[in-house]
């Protein structure tokens, strides 16, 4: 049976009308049970999720490197006055605005990064929690099939951590109880609700847990940073790639580059090849 899709309104009602008994029941992640992740299950889950994070970060870095290579190639070309004259004659002198900023070294407007402790909201102000759940979390999960039990798990961490966990799971396309349990089990004590200890959902030696928590925190920060930059980078990469492809589709431009930039022409040609690992999947 597939997961039931909860609307934001339905989730609000479930949290508001469930009562404390229901909240206690789902706190362990399963209704009426105290299911936990035990070693070696938690380390195995940790390795799986960390691999997904590393792949996500690598993809973002690959996109950034491709962008830098295209910009570097165009700067080299634009440094040739005769080439610029050729662009004018071929009607290729108009450069997309986003690409022009990169070429000029103009500082882009930095992405708005929302650090832990400052949840998002439609109004820019924090809204009152519903049944212990940050409303911004419901906004993040509104279009995702989520089991009601997920909210019981999220109730065990502070709103800032709830939002961070939700954003991580959505970014990685890993929204599920197992991933949520792992993230909560490795949450710093300062971000857990009062009187809750992660051993109630996961059993692991404290030294191992500490090392895993440090690595998870490092990867999580890198993933969330990449998420914030992804939209802007995606737009810039599309604009740069399309303009560069237009240049390499022009026979006069290609002949000029082959004659005057012979040492770099292979790189130019490679940059005009299709980019299979797109920023937005």
N, C-alpha and C positions, 0 to 999 in steps of 0.2 A: 504494500500500500504506500502510495506516495505521501510526501509531507503535505500537511494542510497549510495553505498560504494564509497567513494572518494579516489583515489590514492593520494599519496603525490604530484605527479606532477600536478594532476588536482587541488588540493587545492592551490598550488603555483599559477597556472594560474588564478584561481578565485580571489585570493587576489591581484595579480598584475594587472589584467585587469578590475577589478570591478569598480575602480574609487572611488572618495570620496563620491559620492551620494549613491552608493551601500553600502559603509561602514557605512554611517549614517543610512541607512534604517535597516540594520541588527544589529545595535548597541544595540537596546532594546531586541534583542533575537528573534524577529519575523519580517519578511519583511513587511515594510510599516506600522508598528504598534508600539504602546508604551505599550505593555502588561507588567504588573507588578505582582509581588507576594504581596498580601495583607495579613495582619493579619486577621484571624488565619492561613492562608495557609502557610506562611513562618515558623511559629513555628512548625506546623505539619510536614512540609518537613524536618525541622531541626531535630526533634526527630527521624524521620525515618532514616535519613542519619547517625545520631550519633549512633543509635542502630546498624547499619551495621558496623560502625567503631569499636564499642565496641566488637561485635562478632568476627571481624577480629583480633583484639588485643588478645582476649581471646583464639582464636585458636592458635595464635603464641605462647602465653604463655604456653598453654597446651603442645605443641610440645617441648618447651624448658624444661618443667618440666619432661616430659617423658625421654628426653635425659639425664637429670641429674640423674634420678632414675636408668636408665640402667648403666650409668657410675659408680654410687655409688655401685650398686650391683656387677659389675665386679671388682671394686677395692677391695671390701670385699673378693671376691673369690680369686683374685690374691695374696692376702696377706697370703694365705695358701700355704705353700711350697709343701705339698703333692698333692694339687690340681693342681699346676703348672706342677708337674711331670706327673700327669694324662693327662693333656692337651697335653704334648709332646707325650705320648704313643698313644693318640687317634688322633694325627695329627691335633690338634686344636690350636697349639701354635702361628700360624701366625695370627696376628691381623691386620685388615685394618688400613692403615696409618692414616686416619682421626680420627678413634677411638683411636688409640695409642696416638695421640696428646692430646686428651681429658684425657685419663687415666694418662698421664705423667704430666698433668697440664700445658702443653705447651700453651703459649699465641697464640691464633689464629691471623692470619693477619686480622686486623679490616676491615670491609666492607667499601668501598669508599662511604661516605655519601656526597651528593651534597646539601648543604644548600641553602636556598633562596638567590638569588642574584648571583648565579653561575650556569647558565644553562649548561646542557650537550651538547656535540656535538661529531660528529664522530672524529674530529681532536683534541679534547681537548681544542679548542679555541671557543669563542663565535662567532657566525655567525650573519650577518646582518639580521635584522627583515624584513619580507616580508609582506607589507600591515599592519604593526603593530603587526604581529604574529611572535613569536620566532620560528625559524626553528626547534628547538629541540622539540617543541610541535607537529609539524607535524610528526616528527619521532615517537613520543610516540603514536600518534593516527593513524598511517599509516595503521594498520590492523583492525581498528575499524570502523563500520558503523557510520558516523557522519553527522548530518545535517549541511549544509553550515552556517546556522544561528549561530551555535556554535562559529564561528570565530568572529562574531560581538560582542558577549558577551566577549570573551577573549581579544578583543581589548581594553576593558575598564580597564584592569589591566596591570601592568608592566610585562615584559618578565619573571622575576623570579617567579612571582605569577602565570602567565599563565602555566608555566611548573609544578609548584606544584599542581595546580588544575587538570591538565591533568593526572598527575601521580596518584593523589588520586582517580579520577574517574575510571581510568583503573584498579588500584589495587582492588577497591571495586566492579568492574563490574557494575558501576553506571553511565556510560557515557550517559548524556542526558541533555536537556536544563533546566529542573527543578532543577536538582542537581547543574548545573553550575550557575544558577541564585542565588541559595542559597549561594554557596561558594563565589560568587562575592559580594553579598549583605553584607556578614559578613567579607569582606576583610578589613584590616586596611587601613586607609586613605593614609598612606605613600606608600602603594603598588598599589594605584589606579593612573590612568593617570591624568594629570593636568585638572582641571575644571570638573572632573566627580565626582558625589556624588551617593552613592549606593541607595539613596531614589528614583532615577529615574527608578530603576527596582524592588525595594521592599519598602514597607511602614511599619515602625515599630517604636515604641517609642525608643528613644536613649538609655535609661537605659537598656531596655530589649535587645536591639541589642548588647550593650557592653558586657553583661553577656554571651550571646550566642556566641559572637565572641571569648571570652576567652576560653570557653569550646571547641569550634571547633578547636582552635589553639592547645590546649593540645592534643586532640584526633588525629588531623592531624599529629602532630610530632610523636606520638606513632605509627601510621599506617605507615608512611614513614620510620621510623627506622626499623619496623618489615619487611617491604618490602626489605630493604637493606640487612637484615640478613637472609631472608627467603631461598635464594638459598643455601648458605653455610650450614645453619642448616638442610635443607632438605637432602643434601648429607650426612651429618654426621649421621642424624637419620636413614637413610636407611642402612648405613654401620653398625651402632651399632646394629640395630634391627636384621639384617640378621645374624650377628655373634652371638648375644645372642640366636637367634632361633636355630642356629646350635648346640650350647651348650646344650640347653634344649631338642633337638631331640636325643641326645646321651644317651643311656640307662645307661652306666657306670657313666657318669657325673651326671645324674639325681639321681642315687642311692647314689653317694658320697655326693651330696648337701643335699639330704633328711636326710642322716645320720649325717652329720657334721654341717649343717646349718639349723637345723629343725625350729629354730625360725624365719628364713627369707625365708623359702622355699615357702610359700604361695605368698610372694611378687615376688619371682623369677618366679613362675608359671604365675602370673598375667601379668608380663612384657613380657612373651612369647605369650600372647594372641594377636590377630590381632588388630592393631591400626587403628580405623575407621576414625579418624579425621586426615587425612593426611595433610602435610604442603602444598603440591601442589594439588589444586583441579582440 
